[in-house]
Amino acid sequence: MLASTSRNSLKRVSRKAALWSSQSECTGVVPVTFSRCQSTQQVAAKPALHSSSSRIRNKPWSFVPDQSFQGTARGSAIARYQFRSTGFANSKSTAMVLRMCKEMKQEGVNPDIIIYNNLLACLADDCHVLEAWAVVEDMSSMGIAPDRNTFNHLIHASRRLHSGAMWDILDKMDAANIPPNERTFQLMIQRHTTPERKNLEFALQCVYEMGTRGLILELTIAQDVIGLAAELGFPRLAIDLAENFEATSVRRLSSETWIGCLASSAEALYAKGVQRCWEKVIGDLNVTPDEGLCLDVLHTAGRHGLSDLATDVIRVLRILGADWQEYHFAPLVEAMCNAGNLKDAFGTLDLMRSSNIFPTAVTTQPIYEVLKQDVDKVDGAWELLDKLRSEGKTIDRTAINAIIRAAISLSDLQRAVGAYKAFPDYKCVPDIDTFNSLLSGCIIASHRGLGDRLLLDLKELGIKPDATTYERIIVLCLTQATYEDAFFYLEEMKAQKYVPPRSVYDAIIRTCIAAGDSRYTLALDELKQCGYTVSDNLQTFIDTGGRESRPRS
């Protein structure tokens, strides 16, 4: 039935149409033609062919009354309570839905499965397990059989109980011939991916079971399982799960999930995983990781010789706004050395110096590890330095220091001294690390004379000796038959406010005992005054008068 306003509108239109028809008979002009779903058009005048009682050709839209349409009539009581309970379930208002149940009881309205499930949804959110089971018993007393949603709410309500409660509910579902759906597996997986449980194996079993049943894995559940695998240190598994999900789903994983995979791969030094995740995060998602994660990626790149990846990380650090530091470039140098690109490793040292970043012996440690393999690599390093110099680049002194250390490691003191003399050729000035490395070579060769000349050069350059310098010159003096200067340098070391290390006192005590020098007692007392304890090996050496104890055969 049409509303009163609609009927009045139709009457007005009919009266106007009759008036226009009578006017057209007199004037011979039809001013407007009405057609459904068309715009009003002006038509040419035609002679009147009909009488004044004829009707317009296109009538307004006629509506057929629909007696079954509810309209604004008041719905049934059960429908109103269904609507209210659904709203309470969505807002998780347990108190409100309980008041509604009281109203239903007072009005004598029996609830149906929809109202029961909405009540269970509110109770499950608050983990009211006993009350949820009481609702299920009330359903049974009303002759209403629980459905799949009912069991899902029970599983959700018992999420904080022992897993046996979940398995009991699943057994009841199986007895009722109700198979689990996506929501059921979602609740099961969420239960075992919490920080308290972290049961990755069970979560993977559920994911596999969903696949066999043809169920779709939801995005949030996939992210939970992938995140748990990454957190537990299984980066390869996490990345395989992530790539498989995106290959079979139209939805994409969040950037946080991929960053978690990247962090897990970098922590485990998993090179392939770091490369795949870095391309995904930086290239596809256009997300910039933080400095800490970039540093972890740099360590992985350095370990596996991924120089291109390390260079890209340095670029991202600059985009991030982080100030370049020595510990950023050290993995880059390591990556280049492990990739066999020693020339670029030397060139990176110049780049660091030009960026006001000062390389150290730690920075050039990877270069040293490569050069100390054989003498040919030491000699080949000079060719690389000459190429860099011809290209207009500055040779950093830490590069020559690495060559000196490698030559000393090969017990080639002559090559080490030759490298020391080459500093002026490359417009470099030695530093304290240069002299400390050469002094260690003098100790190996017991070359006291060279050590004295190095000390003179040290003073001429105005370089202040450090604790390592004093330690090595003392040990060098102890390699000679006359070791009186060792005590002189020991006192000078203490005068410079340096605390002698345990190794210095150990070497003095052993030398004095072997030579029958009673001054070992003074060194022993000073060792104890410095807070050092006498090792068992040294005490045995003292007790035996310089004879090392040997195990009985």
Summary of the structure (lengths in Angstrom):
residues: 553
radius of gyration: 44.1
end to end distance: 115.6
largest distance: 149.2
contacts: 1611
relative contact order: 0.03
helix: 66%
strand: 0%
